[in-house]
Amino acid sequence: MATRDQLGDRRAYLRFNSAGQVWASLDRVEQVVVRNLSLSGVLVEVPAGLQSMRIAQIALQDRGPVIDAVARHASPASDQLREDRFLVGLEFVNLSDDDRANLFRMVIDSNDAPR
């Protein structure tokens, strides 16, 4: 400590101490496989590395609205020992009336589609 006091603070930029929580986000875009869609959420298959996500923004259609979601569940996609795909259950949050109506149409259309 004495050496630092003798040399002084030689940082190039000002630094602040944080006394509270620090929150950050990464802007990462991935195409995922939708396994199940409901009015309350979606089950998606994601590559390894995304299974630890907590908050997501989902565009269910090209150039469609972005829906906020919170991760509620994550598990390996299969029982194989070395698995690089995961199933993540996302719950939709803060849906607008328009988003809810569009989602309702998508769920109805997906139920009518042949399997």
Residue frames as qw, qx, qy, qz and C-alpha x, y, z in Angstrom:
[[0.000, 0.885, 0.465, 0.000, 0.00, 0.00, 0.00],
 [0.325, -0.762, 0.090, 0.552, 2.85, 2.38, 0.79],
 [0.398, -0.079, 0.584, 0.702, 4.31, 1.94, -2.70],
 [0.163, 0.651, 0.648, 0.358, 0.98, 2.87, -4.31],
 [0.184, -0.921, -0.253, 0.232, 0.75, 6.00, -2.18],
 [0.402, -0.554, 0.316, 0.657, 4.26, 6.99, -3.24],
 [0.305, 0.096, 0.674, 0.666, 3.57, 6.47, -6.94],
 [0.354, 0.296, 0.088, -0.883, 0.11, 8.02, -6.93],
 [0.663, 0.401, 0.598, -0.204, -2.88, 6.89, -8.96],
 [0.079, -0.412, 0.577, 0.700, -1.66, 6.43, -12.54],
 [0.468, 0.438, 0.768, 0.013, -4.90, 5.19, -14.14],
 [0.143, 0.098, 0.464, 0.869, -5.72, 6.64, -17.53],
 [0.348, -0.475, -0.497, -0.637, -9.48, 6.74, -16.80],
 [0.367, -0.351, 0.416, -0.754, -11.54, 7.70, -13.79],
 [0.435, -0.136, -0.889, -0.044, -12.82, 4.70, -11.80],
 [0.508, -0.414, 0.139, -0.743, -15.87, 4.59, -9.55],
 [0.018, -0.049, 0.955, -0.292, -16.54, 2.15, -6.75],
 [0.526, -0.288, -0.514, -0.614, -19.93, 0.48, -6.97],
 [0.219, -0.189, 0.707, -0.645, -21.78, 0.19, -3.69],
 [0.731, 0.173, 0.319, -0.578, -24.80, -1.63, -5.16],
 [0.780, 0.187, 0.589, 0.098, -25.62, -4.19, -7.79],
 [0.079, 0.508, -0.522, -0.681, -24.05, -4.05, -11.23],
 [0.724, 0.380, 0.548, -0.177, -26.25, -5.33, -14.08],
 [0.042, 0.489, -0.590, -0.641, -25.11, -6.04, -17.60],
 [0.811, 0.358, 0.390, -0.249, -26.54, -7.67, -20.69],
 [0.300, -0.256, 0.715, 0.576, -25.17, -9.29, -23.80],
 [0.614, 0.506, 0.005, -0.606, -26.85, -8.66, -27.12],
 [0.190, -0.226, 0.916, 0.272, -26.69, -12.14, -28.66],
 [0.708, 0.288, -0.056, -0.642, -28.98, -13.23, -31.47],
 [0.178, -0.175, 0.962, 0.108, -29.57, -16.96, -32.02],
 [0.676, 0.006, -0.394, -0.622, -32.05, -18.92, -34.07],
 [0.285, -0.176, 0.871, -0.360, -33.60, -21.62, -31.91],
 [0.314, -0.185, -0.850, -0.380, -36.01, -24.49, -32.47],
 [0.511, -0.209, 0.253, -0.794, -39.48, -23.94, -31.01],
 [0.138, -0.011, -0.990, 0.031, -40.66, -27.21, -29.45],
 [0.142, -0.614, -0.773, 0.075, -43.90, -26.00, -27.88],
 [0.010, 0.226, 0.031, 0.973, -45.82, -22.72, -27.97],
 [0.200, -0.624, -0.745, 0.125, -48.60, -21.63, -25.63],
 [0.044, -0.880, -0.231, -0.413, -50.24, -18.39, -24.59],
 [0.546, -0.835, 0.065, 0.035, -48.09, -18.21, -21.48],
 [0.345, -0.705, 0.555, 0.276, -44.70, -19.24, -22.86],
 [0.762, 0.538, -0.328, -0.150, -42.55, -21.24, -25.22],
 [0.808, -0.373, 0.413, 0.190, -40.24, -24.25, -24.98],
 [0.512, 0.795, -0.310, -0.105, -37.16, -23.79, -27.16],
 [0.928, -0.099, 0.104, 0.344, -34.16, -25.96, -27.99],
 [0.078, 0.968, -0.239, -0.009, -30.96, -23.96, -27.72],
 [0.737, 0.390, -0.441, 0.334, -27.24, -24.63, -28.23],
 [0.704, -0.413, -0.336, 0.471, -24.95, -25.04, -25.24],
 [0.324, 0.055, -0.082, 0.941, -24.10, -21.71, -23.68],
 [0.294, -0.351, -0.201, -0.866, -27.64, -20.37, -23.78],
 [0.576, -0.409, -0.705, -0.056, -29.07, -22.74, -21.16],
 [0.408, -0.349, -0.488, 0.689, -28.04, -20.32, -18.39],
 [0.024, -0.357, -0.206, -0.911, -29.97, -17.36, -19.81],
 [0.029, -0.373, -0.711, 0.595, -32.40, -15.71, -17.42],
 [0.327, 0.689, 0.244, -0.599, -34.06, -13.05, -19.59],
 [0.398, 0.099, 0.692, 0.594, -34.75, -13.21, -23.31],
 [0.403, 0.531, 0.035, -0.745, -36.39, -11.19, -26.03],
 [0.473, 0.134, 0.845, 0.212, -38.10, -13.34, -28.63],
 [0.423, 0.398, -0.252, -0.774, -39.22, -12.54, -32.17],
 [0.635, 0.115, 0.752, -0.133, -41.57, -15.37, -33.15],
 [0.648, 0.658, 0.370, 0.096, -41.98, -14.08, -36.71],
 [0.531, 0.134, 0.196, 0.813, -39.61, -12.42, -39.15],
 [0.027, 0.310, 0.071, 0.948, -39.89, -8.67, -38.60],
 [0.493, -0.617, -0.571, -0.225, -42.50, -9.45, -35.94],
 [0.340, -0.826, 0.160, -0.420, -42.82, -7.83, -32.54],
 [0.407, 0.302, -0.747, 0.431, -40.27, -8.67, -29.86],
 [0.721, -0.562, -0.251, -0.318, -41.70, -10.35, -26.76],
 [0.080, -0.608, 0.654, -0.443, -39.99, -10.25, -23.37],
 [0.896, -0.185, -0.372, -0.157, -39.61, -13.60, -21.59],
 [0.343, -0.664, 0.594, -0.297, -38.11, -14.99, -18.40],
 [0.537, 0.216, -0.814, -0.037, -36.43, -18.41, -18.26],
 [0.708, -0.412, 0.234, -0.523, -38.23, -20.78, -15.88],
 [0.919, -0.133, 0.370, -0.020, -36.67, -24.15, -16.76],
 [0.397, 0.693, -0.574, -0.185, -33.57, -25.61, -18.43],
 [0.813, -0.222, 0.537, -0.040, -32.61, -29.25, -19.02],
 [0.183, -0.322, 0.778, 0.508, -30.55, -31.31, -21.50],
 [0.615, 0.281, -0.254, -0.692, -32.44, -32.04, -24.73],
 [0.865, 0.076, -0.465, -0.174, -31.62, -35.76, -24.48],
 [0.813, -0.556, 0.164, -0.055, -30.23, -38.29, -22.02],
 [0.813, 0.399, -0.215, 0.365, -26.91, -38.68, -23.83],
 [0.681, -0.468, -0.169, 0.537, -23.83, -38.21, -21.68],
 [0.297, -0.244, 0.171, 0.907, -22.33, -35.47, -23.83],
 [0.220, 0.755, 0.613, 0.073, -25.14, -33.10, -24.75],
 [0.281, -0.095, 0.098, 0.950, -24.71, -29.79, -26.52],
 [0.255, -0.408, -0.428, -0.765, -28.42, -28.90, -26.87],
 [0.029, -0.187, -0.725, 0.662, -30.76, -27.81, -24.09],
 [0.164, -0.650, -0.641, -0.375, -34.48, -27.28, -23.64],
 [0.125, -0.079, -0.359, 0.922, -35.32, -23.92, -22.08],
 [0.072, -0.696, -0.709, -0.084, -38.81, -23.00, -20.93],
 [0.147, 0.075, -0.048, 0.985, -39.54, -19.28, -21.27],
 [0.006, 0.687, 0.681, -0.252, -42.51, -17.48, -19.73],
 [0.198, 0.583, 0.292, 0.732, -43.83, -14.43, -21.58],
 [0.277, -0.567, -0.449, 0.633, -43.96, -11.23, -19.52],
 [0.033, 0.568, 0.036, -0.822, -45.42, -7.77, -20.11],
 [0.280, 0.300, 0.764, 0.497, -47.46, -8.79, -23.16],
 [0.247, 0.189, -0.021, -0.950, -49.39, -6.00, -24.82],
 [0.673, 0.344, 0.457, -0.470, -52.94, -6.63, -26.03],
 [0.621, 0.633, -0.320, -0.333, -51.70, -6.74, -29.64],
 [0.133, 0.470, -0.872, 0.039, -48.91, -9.20, -28.75],
 [0.449, 0.011, 0.804, -0.390, -51.41, -11.40, -26.90],
 [0.720, 0.493, 0.182, -0.453, -53.79, -11.38, -29.92],
 [0.498, 0.627, -0.566, -0.196, -50.95, -12.25, -32.34],
 [0.086, -0.340, 0.914, -0.205, -49.76, -14.99, -30.01],
 [0.634, 0.186, 0.586, -0.469, -53.29, -16.38, -29.78],
 [0.723, 0.575, -0.130, -0.360, -53.48, -16.59, -33.59],
 [0.301, 0.575, -0.761, -0.018, -50.08, -18.30, -33.75],
 [0.332, -0.165, 0.868, -0.331, -51.08, -20.90, -31.15],
 [0.730, 0.367, 0.369, -0.443, -54.36, -21.63, -32.97],
 [0.620, 0.646, -0.364, -0.257, -52.53, -21.90, -36.31],
 [0.106, 0.487, -0.862, 0.093, -49.87, -24.23, -34.85],
 [0.508, 0.007, 0.771, -0.384, -52.57, -26.49, -33.38],
 [0.742, 0.506, 0.183, -0.400, -54.34, -26.69, -36.77],
 [0.336, 0.666, -0.619, -0.246, -51.14, -27.50, -38.68],
 [0.977, 0.024, -0.189, -0.096, -50.63, -31.19, -39.62],
 [0.437, -0.718, 0.542, -0.006, -47.87, -32.97, -37.75]]
